Amino acid sequence: VSCRALMNCSLPHRVLLSSPMEGQRDRLCLQSLWDFVTAKEPLIKSPFFPVLFSFTAYMAFCLPYIALDFLSIRLPDLRKYKIQPQNYPSLGMMVPCIIQSVYHHVVLIFPVTFLHWYWRPMKLPVTAPELPEVLLQVAVCLLLFDFEYFLWHLLHHKVPWLYKTFHKVHHKHVSTFALTTQYSSVWELLSLGFFAAINPLLLGCHPLTEMIFFLVNIGLSVEDHSGYDLPWSTHRLVPFGLYGGAPHHDLHHLKFKSNYAPYFTHWYKLFGTFMDSV
């Protein structure tokens, strides 16, 4: 048998072997992180973990903006990034937001997550997901959440009873600051929590992908309400004006009748509710 024939016979075998190896290399990008997470398995599987994860992540994203609120009053170089520089939150405005968030997490979110923990215990796979899979699913989850929230938000502005009964409390502050992100009614909090939880479930996301999506979603939401247009803000990183960010959402709180989607701009452009922040 010729050498050429041997090489031709071995080629398909090589191709078949290379594909799994490439997948393993992609997965190893996140395997160390996943190993670190699963090392805390008793905590991760605890009924207290979801509420602790949610509140800790929320406050961690809020704290830099809280510091910025106190510093930018005294530092002009920071003040120029404030969207409404004439309006600054006081400690008296921040504390009720924190108290309400703690109350909601303890009295509302914990019972719901406890029931979820009881009926559907978390299973932790041995292997991490591949990086392309994580990026794709997080992007799809964000797009789905953006669409769901847009419809919910539009409806609760167009129907006066819904607005007065459920959504008006979130518009108490015309000038937003980070801690107003979750300052909302029980119905609004549970509705948005449901949207955020159901999308990874529908897509069959890996638990690590689900955690990453929750972190990204909380972080973007806090940024939306931060009241700052910083050089590294998300809307400056996403091209072609596809992402609204803090300037657009701040304008929504100021004008009430525009920019209903939380993140991307395509829905309120399609529905004619777009208002530019410039």
ABEGO torsion letter per residue (X at the ends): XBAAAAAAAAAAAAAAAAAAAAAAAAAAAAAAAAAAAAAAAAAAABAAAAAAAAAAAAAAAAAAAAAAAAAAAABAAAAAABABAABBBBAAAAAAAAAAAAAAAAAAAAAAAAAAAAABBBBBBABBBBAAAAAAAAAAAAAAAAAAAAAAAAAAAABAAAAAAAAAAAAABABBBAAAAABBBAAAAAAAAAAAAAAAAAAGBBAAAAAAAAAAAAAAAAAAAAGBBBAABAAAABBGGABAEAAAAAAAAAAGABGABAABAAAAAAAGABBBAX
